[in-house]
Amino acid sequence: MTRRSAIVAILGLAFVLRLAAVLWLADTVPFSDYLYYHMAAQKIAADWRFFFDPTQVESYGKFGWWPPVYPFTLGALYALFGANHRLVAFLQVLLGTLVCWLVYRLGRRCAGERFGLVAAGLVAVSPTYIFTTNLLASENLYVVWLGLGLLVAMRAAGENAEVSDGAARREQAGGAPGHREMPDGAARRWELASAGALFGVGALTRAIGLLVPVVVVLWLRGRMAARRAWLTSAAWMLAGTAVVIAPWTLRNAVVVGSPALVCFGGGLNFYFGHNREGMGYRDLATTPMAQLTTQAEIDRMGYRLGLEYIAEQPLGLLARTGRKIAALFGPPGYAPHGNSAILLPDGWRTDPEKGRIAAEMRARQRAKNRWLDGVFTWLAAAHSYVLLAGALVAVLRWRRLPPGLRLMGVLCLGWIGAHALFWAQPRFRYPMEIFLALLAAWVFTGALPAPAAARGGKPSPGSGVAPRRRGSGTRRVRAG
C-alpha cells in the first residue's frame, strides 16, 4: 500500500466510523452542557444581536460560562437550515475526519510519514472521539483550531522531520544543542501571527485554549539560540492571539460590565476546585454565590472564597491536586453515555399511539445503552489508557524525542497543571488526547518493523531509528 492510499484509507475509516455512530444514535438529544449550546444557538438564530443585548445577557447569564465561537457557529447553521441538532452532528463527522488529517500532518512534521500515519490511525479509531461526534460539544470544533494552529506554528519554526533529518542527526552525534535559527522575513512573521490567531479562535471556542500560545512560545525559546529573535517571534504570535480575542473582551466589558478575556466562570471553576464541600461541579444554588445576580460577581466571589480556603488549608492543596489529576485521567465513559438521552413525544402518557411510539423508543435505547455503557465504554477506556501508557514511555525517553514531540509533552504538562489549578473531569482531557496520541505513536512506530527500503540501509522517515553503522555495534536515535 502506498503512503497516499494509506492516509486515504485512514481518513475513510475515520469518516465511516463517525458517520455510523451518528446514524445509529439518531434518537440522541442534547442535555446538560450540550443543551445550553443548543439553546444559545436558537437564540442567536432568532436574533444575532442576542449576545449584545445587556437585558438578554442578564436574563440568560449562564450562557456567559462558555466562549462564543461554538454557539455562534451553531447559530449560523440554525439560521440557514433550521434549528436541527442532527445537522450539527453530520457536520462534526467531517470535522472529525479533518482532525485525523491534521494529526497526520502534525505527525509528519514531528517524525516523518510512518509516524504521521500511526498517529492519525490512533485518532481515527478513538471511541471517545467517535461518540463525541454525535454530541453538541465544543471540543469537536476546538480540536480543529488546535491542530491548525500547531501545524502553522511548527511550519513557522521550520520544524520538518523529513527535511531536517540529517541536520538533527548531526546535532545529536556531535552533542550540540538543538537550537535552530528560525528563517526570518515577513512571510515567517505572518505565519507566527496566523498561528497565534488560530490559537485565539481556539480560546474563543474553549477557554483552556488560552494556555496553548503561551506553551508554544516557551517551546520556541528552546528552538532558538538568539533571545532577541525569540522575543520578536513571541510578540508576533501573541499579537495574533490578542487581536482575535480583544473584540470579545471589549464586548464583555461594554455589555456585561467586566472585561473577561473570553468568558466568565473562571472564578466559579476555581471555587469548585477549592472549597470545604468537595471538588467538582454542583448547582450554583447550593454554593455561597447563590444570591449573586451577575457572572462577574460570581467570579470575583469564587476566586476570593477559593483563595481563602487555600490559605486556611495550605497542606490540602497537594492532596486536592492529586485527586484532580486522578479525575482528569478517569475513564472517558462520558462520550458513549452522553448519547443515552432521548426525547419522548409530547403526550405519550395519555395518547395510546404516542405511548406505543415512546415504548418502542425506550426499548430501542435500552438496547443501545447496553452497548454504550458496556463494551463501548470499556473500549474508550482501553484506548485512552493505551495512549497514556505510550505517552509515558515517550516522556521517559525525553532526550530522544524529536523537538515537535517535546512540544506535545509540554502541552500535556500544561493541560494537567491548568486543571490541577481549577478542577477536572475526564471530558476535559479530550483535546489532550491528540498530544497523547502523537507521543504514543512515536513509541508504537519504533516498535514496528522497518520497511524494506529502510532495511536496505536507508532509514525510513518516521521510523525513529537511524541505520546501524558497520562495525560500530551501536544505534543512534533520530532527533527528528
C-alpha positions as CSV (number, residue, x, y, z in Angstrom):
1,M,0.0,0.0,0.0
2,T,1.4,3.4,-1.0
3,R,1.6,6.2,1.6
4,R,-1.1,8.2,-0.2
5,S,-3.5,5.2,-0.2
6,A,-2.7,4.6,3.4
7,I,-3.8,8.0,4.6
8,V,-6.9,7.9,2.3
9,A,-7.8,4.5,4.0
10,I,-7.3,6.0,7.5
11,L,-9.5,9.1,6.7
12,G,-12.1,6.8,5.1
13,L,-12.2,4.7,8.2
14,A,-12.5,7.8,10.4
15,F,-15.4,9.1,8.3
16,V,-17.2,5.7,8.2
17,L,-16.9,5.1,12.0
18,R,-18.1,8.6,12.9
19,L,-21.0,8.5,10.3
20,A,-22.1,5.1,11.6
21,A,-22.2,6.3,15.2
22,V,-24.3,9.4,14.2
23,L,-26.7,7.3,12.2
24,W,-27.0,4.6,14.9
25,L,-27.6,7.2,17.6
26,A,-30.3,9.2,15.7
27,D,-32.6,9.4,18.8
28,T,-30.0,11.2,20.9
29,V,-30.9,14.7,22.0
30,P,-28.8,17.4,23.7
31,F,-28.8,17.6,27.5
32,S,-26.7,19.3,30.2
33,D,-24.0,21.5,28.7
34,Y,-25.0,20.2,25.2
35,L,-28.5,21.6,25.7
36,Y,-27.2,25.0,26.7
37,Y,-25.2,25.2,23.4
38,H,-28.4,24.2,21.5
39,M,-30.5,26.9,23.4
40,A,-27.9,29.6,22.8
41,A,-27.7,28.7,19.1
42,Q,-31.5,29.0,18.9
43,K,-31.4,32.5,20.4
44,I,-28.6,33.6,18.0
45,A,-30.5,32.2,15.0
46,A,-33.6,34.2,16.0
47,D,-31.6,37.4,16.6
48,W,-27.8,37.6,16.1
49,R,-27.8,40.6,18.5
50,F,-28.8,38.4,21.4
51,F,-25.4,38.3,23.0
52,F,-25.0,42.1,22.6
53,D,-28.3,43.0,24.5
54,P,-27.5,43.6,28.2
55,T,-31.0,42.7,29.2
56,Q,-30.9,39.4,27.4
57,V,-27.4,38.6,28.6
58,E,-28.5,39.2,32.2
59,S,-31.6,37.0,31.8
60,Y,-29.6,34.1,30.3
61,G,-26.5,34.7,32.4
62,K,-25.4,31.1,32.4
63,F,-24.7,31.3,28.7
64,G,-21.7,33.5,29.7
65,W,-19.9,30.5,31.1
66,W,-19.0,29.3,27.6
67,P,-16.9,31.1,24.9
68,P,-18.8,32.4,21.8
69,V,-17.4,30.6,18.7
70,Y,-19.2,27.3,19.0
71,P,-22.7,28.6,19.9
72,F,-22.3,31.3,17.1
73,T,-21.3,28.5,14.7
74,L,-24.4,26.5,15.6
75,G,-26.5,29.7,15.5
76,A,-25.4,30.4,11.9
77,L,-26.2,26.8,10.9
78,Y,-29.6,27.1,12.6
79,A,-30.3,30.4,10.9
80,L,-29.6,28.9,7.5
81,F,-31.1,25.4,7.8
82,G,-33.3,25.4,10.8
83,A,-32.7,24.5,14.5
84,N,-31.8,20.9,13.9
85,H,-29.0,19.5,16.1
86,R,-28.7,16.5,13.8
87,L,-27.3,18.7,11.1
88,V,-24.5,19.7,13.5
89,A,-23.7,16.0,14.2
90,F,-23.3,15.3,10.5
91,L,-21.0,18.4,10.1
92,Q,-19.0,17.1,13.0
93,V,-18.4,13.9,11.1
94,L,-16.5,16.0,8.6
95,L,-14.7,17.9,11.4
96,G,-13.6,14.6,13.0
97,T,-12.2,13.4,9.7
98,L,-10.4,16.7,9.2
99,V,-8.8,16.3,12.7
100,C,-7.4,13.0,11.7
101,W,-5.8,14.6,8.6
102,L,-4.3,17.4,10.8
103,V,-2.9,14.8,13.2
104,Y,-1.3,13.1,10.2
105,R,0.3,16.3,9.1
106,L,1.5,17.1,12.6
107,G,3.0,13.6,12.8
108,R,4.8,14.0,9.5
109,R,6.4,17.3,10.7
110,C,7.3,15.7,14.1
111,A,8.9,12.5,12.9
112,G,8.1,11.5,9.4
113,E,5.5,9.7,7.2
114,R,5.0,6.4,9.0
115,F,4.7,8.2,12.3
116,G,2.0,10.5,10.9
117,L,0.0,7.5,9.7
118,V,0.2,5.7,13.0
119,A,-0.9,8.9,14.9
120,A,-3.8,9.5,12.6
121,G,-4.9,5.9,12.9
122,L,-4.9,6.2,16.7
123,V,-7.2,9.2,16.5
124,A,-9.4,7.7,13.7
125,V,-10.4,4.7,15.9
126,S,-10.7,6.5,19.2
127,P,-14.1,5.6,20.7
128,T,-14.1,8.8,22.7
129,Y,-13.8,10.9,19.5
130,I,-16.2,8.8,17.6
131,F,-19.0,9.0,20.1
132,T,-18.4,12.7,20.9
133,T,-19.1,13.4,17.2
134,N,-22.8,12.9,18.0
135,L,-22.8,15.4,20.9
136,L,-23.2,19.2,20.7
137,A,-19.8,19.5,22.4
138,S,-17.4,22.4,21.5
139,E,-14.5,20.0,21.6
140,N,-15.4,18.8,18.2
141,L,-14.7,22.3,16.8
142,Y,-11.9,23.3,19.2
143,V,-9.5,20.5,18.1
144,V,-9.7,21.7,14.5
145,W,-8.3,25.2,15.6
146,L,-5.8,23.5,17.8
147,G,-4.5,21.2,15.1
148,L,-4.3,24.0,12.5
149,G,-2.6,26.4,14.9
150,L,0.0,23.8,15.9
151,L,0.6,22.9,12.3
152,V,1.2,26.6,11.3
153,A,3.4,27.2,14.4
154,M,5.6,24.3,13.6
155,R,5.9,25.3,10.0
156,A,6.8,28.8,11.1
157,A,9.5,27.4,13.3
158,G,11.0,25.5,10.4
159,E,10.1,22.1,12.1
160,N,10.0,19.4,9.4
161,A,11.4,16.0,10.3
162,E,11.8,14.8,6.7
163,V,13.7,17.9,5.6
164,S,15.8,18.4,8.7
165,D,16.6,14.7,9.5
166,G,20.3,14.9,8.5
167,A,20.9,18.1,10.4
168,A,19.2,16.7,13.5
169,R,21.3,13.5,13.5
170,R,24.5,15.6,13.1
171,E,23.4,17.7,16.1
172,Q,22.9,14.7,18.2
173,A,26.1,12.9,17.1
174,G,28.1,16.0,17.9
175,G,26.4,16.6,21.2
176,A,25.4,20.1,20.0
177,P,22.3,21.8,21.4
178,G,19.1,21.5,19.3
179,H,18.9,25.2,18.6
180,R,17.7,26.3,15.2
181,E,17.6,29.7,13.8
182,M,14.1,30.4,12.6
183,P,14.1,31.7,9.0
184,D,13.4,35.5,9.1
185,G,11.2,37.6,6.8
186,A,7.8,39.0,6.5
187,A,6.2,35.7,5.5
188,R,7.6,33.9,8.6
189,R,6.3,36.7,10.9
190,W,2.8,36.4,9.3
191,E,2.9,32.7,9.8
192,L,3.6,33.2,13.5
193,A,0.8,35.8,13.7
194,S,-1.5,33.4,11.9
195,A,-0.7,30.6,14.3
196,G,-1.5,33.0,17.2
197,A,-4.8,34.0,15.5
198,L,-5.8,30.3,15.2
199,F,-5.0,29.8,18.9
200,G,-7.1,32.9,19.6
201,V,-10.1,31.4,17.8
202,G,-9.5,28.2,19.7
203,A,-9.6,30.1,23.0
204,L,-12.9,31.6,21.9
205,T,-14.1,28.1,21.4
206,R,-12.8,26.6,24.7
207,A,-11.2,28.8,27.3
208,I,-8.4,26.3,28.0
209,G,-7.1,27.3,24.6
210,L,-5.6,30.4,26.3
211,L,-2.9,28.1,27.5
212,V,-1.7,26.9,24.1
213,P,0.0,30.0,22.7
214,V,1.9,30.5,25.9
215,V,3.2,27.0,25.8
216,V,4.2,27.2,22.1
217,V,6.1,30.5,22.8
218,L,8.1,28.8,25.6
219,W,8.8,25.9,23.2
220,L,10.1,28.3,20.6
221,R,12.6,29.6,23.1
222,G,14.2,26.1,23.2
223,R,14.4,26.1,19.4
224,M,16.1,29.5,19.0
225,A,19.6,30.4,20.2
226,A,19.1,34.2,19.9
227,R,17.0,35.7,22.6
228,R,16.0,38.8,20.6
229,A,14.8,36.7,17.7
230,W,12.7,34.6,20.1
231,L,11.2,37.7,21.7
232,T,10.2,39.0,18.2
233,S,8.7,35.7,17.3
234,A,6.8,35.5,20.6
235,A,5.5,39.0,20.1
236,W,4.1,38.2,16.7
237,M,2.4,35.0,17.8
238,L,0.9,36.6,21.0
239,A,-0.2,39.6,19.0
240,G,-2.1,37.4,16.6
241,T,-3.9,35.8,19.6
242,A,-4.6,39.2,21.2
243,V,-6.1,40.7,18.0
244,V,-8.6,37.8,17.7
245,I,-9.6,37.8,21.4
246,A,-9.7,41.6,22.0
247,P,-13.1,42.3,20.4
248,W,-14.9,39.8,22.5
249,T,-13.1,41.0,25.7
250,L,-14.3,44.5,24.8
251,R,-17.8,43.1,24.3
252,N,-17.7,41.7,27.8
253,A,-16.6,45.0,29.2
254,V,-19.3,47.0,27.4
255,V,-22.2,44.6,27.5
256,V,-21.6,42.7,30.7
257,G,-19.6,45.3,32.6
258,S,-16.5,43.2,33.2
259,P,-13.6,42.6,30.8
260,A,-13.4,38.8,31.0
261,L,-10.9,37.6,28.3
262,V,-13.1,35.0,26.6
263,C,-15.9,34.0,29.0
264,F,-17.0,34.0,32.6
265,G,-17.0,31.1,35.0
266,G,-13.3,31.1,35.9
267,G,-13.9,32.1,39.4
268,L,-16.7,29.6,39.8
269,N,-14.5,26.8,38.5
270,F,-11.7,27.9,40.9
271,Y,-14.2,27.6,43.7
272,F,-15.3,24.1,42.5
273,G,-11.6,23.1,43.0
274,H,-11.0,24.7,46.4
275,N,-13.8,24.6,48.9
276,R,-15.0,22.8,52.1
277,E,-17.8,20.9,50.5
278,G,-15.8,18.9,47.9
279,M,-14.3,19.2,44.5
280,G,-16.4,19.2,41.3
281,Y,-19.4,20.9,39.7
282,R,-22.6,21.4,41.6
283,D,-25.6,23.6,41.2
284,L,-25.0,27.3,41.8
285,A,-27.9,27.4,44.2
286,T,-26.0,25.1,46.6
287,T,-23.0,27.5,46.8
288,P,-22.3,30.7,48.7
289,M,-22.8,32.6,45.3
290,A,-26.4,31.6,45.1
291,Q,-27.7,35.1,45.8
292,L,-25.4,36.8,43.3
293,T,-27.0,38.0,40.0
294,T,-24.1,38.7,37.6
295,Q,-21.4,36.5,36.3
296,A,-18.7,39.0,37.2
297,E,-19.8,39.0,40.8
298,I,-19.9,35.2,40.9
299,D,-16.4,35.0,39.5
300,R,-15.0,37.5,42.0
301,M,-16.5,35.8,44.9
302,G,-15.4,32.4,43.6
303,Y,-11.8,33.4,43.4
304,R,-12.0,35.0,46.8
305,L,-13.5,32.0,48.5
306,G,-11.1,29.6,46.8
307,L,-8.1,31.6,47.9
308,E,-9.4,31.9,51.4
309,Y,-9.8,28.1,51.6
310,I,-6.3,27.6,50.3
311,A,-4.9,30.0,53.0
312,E,-6.9,28.1,55.6
313,Q,-5.8,24.6,54.4
314,P,-2.5,25.1,52.6
315,L,-1.4,21.4,53.0
316,G,-4.6,20.2,51.5
317,L,-3.6,21.8,48.2
318,L,-1.3,18.8,47.3
319,A,-4.0,16.3,48.2
320,R,-6.6,18.1,46.0
321,T,-4.1,18.4,43.2
322,G,-3.6,14.6,43.2
323,R,-7.3,14.0,43.2
324,K,-7.9,16.4,40.3
325,I,-5.2,14.7,38.3
326,A,-6.8,11.3,39.0
327,A,-10.1,12.8,38.0
328,L,-8.7,14.2,34.7
329,F,-7.4,10.7,33.8
330,G,-10.6,8.9,34.8
331,P,-12.4,6.6,32.4
332,P,-13.9,8.6,29.5
333,G,-17.4,7.0,29.8
334,Y,-19.0,10.4,29.3
335,A,-18.7,10.1,25.5
336,P,-20.7,6.9,25.0
337,H,-23.1,7.7,27.9
338,G,-23.7,11.2,26.7
339,N,-25.6,9.6,23.8
340,S,-28.2,8.0,26.1
341,A,-30.5,11.0,26.3
342,I,-33.7,10.7,24.2
343,L,-36.8,12.8,24.0
344,L,-40.2,11.0,24.1
345,P,-43.1,12.5,22.2
346,D,-45.4,15.0,24.0
347,G,-48.5,13.4,25.4
348,W,-47.1,9.9,25.4
349,R,-48.6,9.2,28.8
350,T,-52.2,9.9,27.7
351,D,-52.2,9.2,24.0
352,P,-52.1,5.4,23.3
353,E,-50.4,5.8,19.9
354,K,-47.8,8.1,21.2
355,G,-47.4,5.8,24.2
356,R,-46.6,2.9,21.8
357,I,-44.0,5.0,20.0
358,A,-42.5,6.0,23.3
359,A,-42.3,2.4,24.4
360,E,-40.5,1.4,21.2
361,M,-38.1,4.3,21.6
362,R,-37.3,3.4,25.2
363,A,-36.8,-0.3,24.3
364,R,-34.5,0.7,21.4
365,Q,-32.5,3.0,23.6
366,R,-32.2,0.4,26.4
367,A,-30.7,-2.0,23.9
368,K,-28.2,0.7,22.7
369,N,-27.4,1.7,26.3
370,R,-26.2,-1.9,27.0
371,W,-23.6,-1.3,24.3
372,L,-22.9,2.4,25.2
373,D,-22.4,1.8,28.9
374,G,-20.8,-1.6,28.4
375,V,-18.4,-2.6,25.6
376,F,-18.0,0.9,24.1
377,T,-17.3,2.5,27.5
378,W,-14.7,-0.3,28.1
379,L,-13.1,0.2,24.6
380,A,-13.0,4.0,25.2
381,A,-11.2,3.5,28.5
382,A,-8.8,0.9,27.0
383,H,-7.9,3.2,24.1
384,S,-7.3,6.1,26.4
385,Y,-5.0,4.2,28.7
386,V,-3.1,2.7,25.8
387,L,-2.4,6.2,24.6
388,L,-1.5,7.3,28.2
389,A,0.9,4.3,28.6
390,G,2.6,5.0,25.3
391,A,2.9,8.7,26.1
392,L,4.5,8.0,29.5
393,V,7.1,5.8,27.8
394,A,7.8,8.5,25.3
395,V,8.2,11.1,28.0
396,L,10.6,8.8,29.9
397,R,12.8,8.9,26.7
398,W,12.6,12.7,26.6
399,R,16.2,13.3,25.4
400,R,15.4,11.1,22.3
401,L,12.2,12.8,21.4
402,P,12.0,15.0,18.3
403,P,11.5,18.7,19.1
404,G,7.9,18.7,17.8
405,L,7.0,15.8,20.2
406,R,8.7,17.7,23.1
407,L,6.1,20.4,22.4
408,M,3.3,17.8,22.8
409,G,4.8,16.7,26.1
410,V,5.0,20.2,27.4
411,L,1.4,20.8,26.3
412,C,0.4,17.7,28.3
413,L,2.0,19.1,31.4
414,G,0.3,22.5,30.8
415,W,-3.0,20.8,30.5
416,I,-2.5,18.9,33.7
417,G,-1.4,22.0,35.5
418,A,-4.3,24.1,34.4
419,H,-6.9,21.5,35.6
420,A,-5.0,20.9,38.8
421,L,-5.3,24.6,39.5
422,F,-9.1,24.7,38.8
423,W,-10.9,21.3,38.7
424,A,-11.1,18.3,36.4
425,Q,-13.2,15.6,34.9
426,P,-12.4,13.1,32.1
427,R,-14.2,15.2,29.5
428,F,-11.6,18.0,29.9
429,R,-8.9,15.5,28.6
430,Y,-10.5,15.4,25.2
431,P,-8.1,17.8,23.3
432,M,-5.1,16.5,25.3
433,E,-5.6,13.1,23.7
434,I,-4.2,14.5,20.5
435,F,-0.9,15.1,22.3
436,L,-1.1,11.7,23.9
437,A,-1.7,10.0,20.5
438,L,1.3,11.8,18.9
439,L,3.5,10.8,21.8
440,A,2.3,7.2,21.9
441,A,2.6,6.9,18.1
442,W,6.3,7.6,18.4
443,V,6.7,4.6,20.7
444,F,4.5,2.4,18.6
445,T,6.2,3.4,15.3
446,G,9.6,2.5,16.8
447,A,8.2,-1.0,17.6
448,L,7.0,-1.6,14.0
449,P,9.3,-3.4,11.6
450,A,11.1,-1.1,9.2
451,P,10.0,-1.0,5.6
452,A,12.1,-2.9,3.0
453,A,13.8,0.3,1.8
454,A,14.9,1.1,5.3
455,R,16.2,-2.5,5.9
456,G,18.4,-2.0,2.8
457,G,20.4,0.7,4.6
458,K,18.3,3.9,4.2
459,P,16.2,5.0,7.2
460,S,12.5,5.3,6.7
461,P,11.1,8.7,7.5
462,G,9.4,8.4,10.9
463,S,11.0,5.1,11.8
464,G,12.6,6.7,14.8
465,V,15.9,4.8,14.3
466,A,18.9,5.5,12.2
467,P,20.6,2.5,10.4
468,R,23.3,0.7,12.2
469,R,26.8,1.7,11.2
470,R,29.1,-1.2,10.2
471,G,31.5,-2.0,13.0
472,S,30.0,0.4,15.4
473,G,27.8,-2.0,17.3
474,T,25.6,0.9,18.3
475,R,22.5,2.6,17.1
476,R,21.7,6.2,17.1
477,V,18.2,7.5,17.6
478,R,16.9,10.2,15.2
479,A,16.1,13.5,16.7
480,G,13.5,14.2,14.0
